[in-house]
Amino acid sequence: MGTLFALVLTMGMTDGSFEEMVLGVYESQQQCEDAATEQRINGECYPVERIVRGGEVPAETAASH
């Protein structure tokens, strides 16, 4: 299975904070970008693994470098 991509929309709240919402998960970056265009939103497509891990590198990966 390849990398999954999440379509993420950042919303500005009335109190000045920002919230990110995942609108969908797609099998490829192209499908994700196509969905953003179809829905007419200015969302971003991120690898799901990056969202789940918060950008952290797994220990075994860091140790091998």
C-alpha positions as CSV (number, residue, x, y, z in Angstrom):
1,M,0.0,0.0,0.0
2,G,1.3,3.4,-0.9
3,T,1.2,6.7,0.9
4,L,-2.3,8.0,1.7
5,F,-2.9,11.8,1.5
6,A,-5.3,13.8,3.6
7,L,-7.1,17.0,2.4
8,V,-6.7,19.5,5.3
9,L,-8.5,22.8,5.6
10,T,-7.4,25.4,8.1
11,M,-10.2,27.4,9.6
12,G,-9.8,30.8,11.3
13,M,-12.0,30.9,14.4
14,T,-13.7,34.1,15.7
15,D,-11.4,34.1,18.8
16,G,-8.3,34.4,16.5
17,S,-7.2,30.8,16.8
18,F,-6.9,28.3,13.9
19,E,-8.2,24.8,13.7
20,E,-7.2,22.2,11.1
21,M,-9.9,19.8,9.8
22,V,-9.3,16.7,7.7
23,L,-11.9,16.7,4.9
24,G,-11.0,13.4,3.3
25,V,-8.3,10.8,2.8
26,Y,-7.1,9.8,-0.7
27,E,-5.0,7.1,-2.3
28,S,-2.7,9.6,-4.1
29,Q,-1.6,13.2,-3.9
30,Q,-3.2,13.8,-7.3
31,Q,-6.6,12.5,-6.1
32,C,-6.4,14.7,-3.1
33,E,-5.5,17.8,-5.1
34,D,-8.4,17.0,-7.6
35,A,-10.8,16.8,-4.6
36,A,-9.7,20.2,-3.4
37,T,-10.3,21.6,-6.9
38,E,-13.6,19.9,-7.2
39,Q,-14.8,21.2,-3.8
40,R,-13.4,24.7,-4.6
41,I,-11.4,25.0,-1.4
42,N,-7.9,26.2,-0.7
43,G,-6.9,23.1,1.3
44,E,-3.6,21.4,1.5
45,C,-2.7,17.8,0.8
46,Y,-0.4,16.1,3.4
47,P,0.8,12.5,3.7
48,V,-1.4,10.9,6.4
49,E,1.7,9.5,8.1
50,R,3.0,13.1,8.7
51,I,-0.3,14.1,10.3
52,V,-0.4,11.0,12.6
53,R,3.2,11.3,13.7
54,G,3.1,15.1,13.9
55,G,6.2,15.3,11.7
56,E,8.3,13.2,14.2
57,V,10.8,10.7,12.9
58,P,10.5,7.2,14.2
59,A,13.3,6.2,16.6
60,E,14.5,3.3,14.4
61,T,14.8,5.7,11.4
62,A,16.7,8.3,13.4
63,A,19.1,5.7,14.9
64,S,20.0,4.3,11.4
65,H,21.2,7.7,10.1
